[in-house]
Amino acid sequence: MAKSITAADEHSLGGRVKAWPDRVKIFYNDVRTEMKKVTAPTLKEVQATTAVVIVTVFLFGVFFFVVDTILDRVMHYVLH
């Protein structure tokens, strides 16, 4: 019987307010546990991913320049 009263109390506003400090403690403990698993990338990894991003941006820039030029010439042809 006590469990059913407690379960019903958790769904009420008062029950949620009472449970808030415990939920915050659990949340911060979970965050602390997960942050212990996080590792910073090495300098070599950062340099490699930076190079990939720079090359990809350059290739997309060239691609969109070519597509824009083609569409510009097609529209110029169609409209004139």
RABEL-V978043 format. One record per residue. N is the residue number from 1. RES is the residue in three letters. PHI is phi in whole degrees, -180 to 180 (999 if undefined). NEAR is the number of other C-alpha atoms within 10 Angstrom. D_LAST is the distance of its C-alpha to the last C-alpha in whole Angstrom. Layout:
# RABEL-V978043
N RES PHI NEAR D_LAST
N RES PHI NEAR D_LAST
This chain:
# RABEL-V978043
1 MET 999 5 85
2 ALA -65 7 84
3 LYS -66 8 81
4 SER -68 9 79
5 ILE -69 9 80
6 THR -65 11 78
7 ALA -64 11 75
8 ALA -68 11 75
9 ASP -69 15 75
10 GLU -66 15 72
11 HIS -88 10 70
12 SER -83 11 71
13 LEU -62 10 70
14 GLY -63 11 73
15 GLY -66 14 73
16 ARG -68 13 70
17 VAL -67 12 71
18 LYS -66 13 74
19 ALA -81 13 72
20 TRP -58 12 69
21 PRO -60 11 71
22 ASP -66 10 72
23 ARG -67 13 69
24 VAL -66 11 67
25 LYS -61 11 70
26 ILE -63 12 69
27 PHE -61 12 65
28 TYR -67 11 66
29 ASN -65 12 68
30 ASP -65 11 66
31 VAL -63 11 63
32 ARG -61 11 66
33 THR -63 11 66
34 GLU -70 10 63
35 MET -68 10 62
36 LYS -68 8 65
37 LYS -85 7 63
38 VAL -79 8 60
39 THR -125 7 60
40 ALA -80 7 58
41 PRO -70 9 55
42 THR -77 9 57
43 LEU -60 8 55
44 LYS -63 9 54
45 GLU -65 11 52
46 VAL -65 12 50
47 GLN -64 12 49
48 ALA -66 11 48
49 THR -69 11 46
50 THR -65 12 44
51 ALA -62 12 43
52 VAL -63 12 42
53 VAL -64 12 40
54 ILE -63 10 39
55 VAL -64 12 37
56 THR -64 12 36
57 VAL -62 12 34
58 PHE -61 11 33
59 LEU -64 12 32
60 PHE -66 11 30
61 GLY -61 12 28
62 VAL -64 12 27
63 PHE -60 12 26
64 PHE -69 11 24
65 PHE -63 12 22
66 VAL -64 12 21
67 VAL -63 11 20
68 ASP -64 12 18
69 THR -64 12 16
70 ILE -63 12 15
71 LEU -64 12 14
72 ASP -63 12 12
73 ARG -68 11 10
74 VAL -65 11 10
75 MET -66 11 8
76 HIS -63 10 6
77 TYR -64 9 5
78 VAL -68 8 6
79 LEU -83 7 4
80 HIS -115 5 0
